[in-house]
Amino acid sequence: MYSISIHNMEDKMKASVVDLRYKMNEVLKALDRRERVTITHHGKVRGIIEPVRTGTMMKVEEHPFFNMAADDMETVAAQMDKLRGSRYDDIRY
């Protein structure tokens, strides 16, 4: 039959397709520990499952580029229009 084994390799887990079926709970725990899981089938790597990045999306207005100069009172939209220049005006109107 199948030999089920899950190998931990420094911050990575290696699991076979059979492991996904019978040991999915351990795979999910590895993902919770922020480990990458390498999936193998017949000893060959078939794919990698990576944990979801949990970083928060920042608003454009919060990006460090905008308002670099403390005395700059120009809005983000105005700054973007200036950066885009005439190429944006050609398709905007």
C-alpha positions as CSV (number, residue, x, y, z in Angstrom):
1,M,0.0,0.0,0.0
2,Y,1.1,3.6,0.6
3,S,3.6,4.8,3.2
4,I,2.4,8.0,4.6
5,S,5.1,10.4,5.7
6,I,5.3,14.1,6.2
7,H,8.9,15.5,6.3
8,N,9.7,18.8,8.0
9,M,12.7,20.5,6.4
10,E,13.7,23.8,8.1
11,D,10.6,26.0,7.6
12,K,9.3,23.7,4.8
13,M,7.1,20.7,4.9
14,K,7.2,18.0,2.3
15,A,4.0,16.0,1.8
16,S,2.9,13.4,-0.7
17,V,-0.5,13.5,-2.5
18,V,-1.6,10.7,-0.2
19,D,-0.6,12.9,2.8
20,L,-3.0,15.5,1.5
21,R,-5.8,13.0,1.7
22,Y,-5.1,11.4,5.1
23,K,-3.0,14.0,6.9
24,M,-4.5,17.3,5.7
25,N,-4.8,18.5,9.3
26,E,-1.0,18.4,9.7
27,V,-0.6,20.2,6.4
28,L,-3.0,23.0,7.6
29,K,-1.1,23.2,10.9
30,A,2.2,23.7,8.9
31,L,0.5,26.5,6.9
32,D,-0.6,28.1,10.2
33,R,3.0,28.0,11.3
34,R,3.8,30.0,8.1
35,E,5.7,27.0,6.5
36,R,5.7,26.3,2.8
37,V,4.4,22.8,1.9
38,T,6.0,21.0,-1.0
39,I,3.7,18.5,-2.7
40,T,5.2,15.3,-4.2
41,H,3.7,12.6,-6.3
42,H,5.7,9.4,-7.0
43,G,8.7,11.2,-5.5
44,K,8.6,14.2,-7.9
45,V,7.8,17.7,-6.8
46,R,4.4,18.7,-8.3
47,G,3.7,21.9,-6.5
48,I,4.1,24.2,-3.5
49,I,1.5,25.5,-1.2
50,E,2.4,28.8,0.5
51,P,0.6,30.4,3.4
52,V,-1.4,33.5,2.7
53,R,0.2,36.8,3.3
54,T,-1.6,38.7,6.0
55,G,-0.3,42.1,5.3
56,T,-2.9,44.8,5.1
57,M,-3.4,46.8,1.9
58,M,-2.5,50.4,2.2
59,K,-4.5,53.2,0.6
60,V,-2.9,55.2,-2.1
61,E,-3.1,58.3,0.0
62,E,-1.1,56.5,2.8
63,H,1.8,55.6,0.5
64,P,5.1,57.4,1.5
65,F,5.5,58.9,-2.0
66,F,2.6,61.2,-1.5
67,N,3.0,64.2,0.7
68,M,6.7,63.8,1.0
69,A,7.0,67.5,1.3
70,A,5.2,68.6,4.4
71,D,4.3,72.0,2.8
72,D,2.8,70.3,-0.3
73,M,-0.9,70.9,-0.3
74,E,-1.5,69.1,-3.6
75,T,-4.1,66.3,-3.6
76,V,-3.2,62.7,-4.6
77,A,-5.4,63.0,-7.7
78,A,-3.5,66.2,-8.7
79,Q,-0.1,64.6,-8.2
80,M,-1.2,61.5,-10.2
81,D,-2.5,63.7,-13.1
82,K,0.9,65.6,-13.1
83,L,2.8,62.3,-13.2
84,R,0.6,60.8,-15.9
85,G,0.9,63.8,-18.1
86,S,-0.5,64.1,-21.6
87,R,-0.6,60.4,-22.3
88,Y,-3.4,60.1,-19.7
89,D,-5.2,63.2,-21.0
90,D,-5.4,61.6,-24.5
91,I,-7.4,58.6,-23.2
92,R,-9.3,60.4,-20.4
93,Y,-11.4,62.8,-22.6
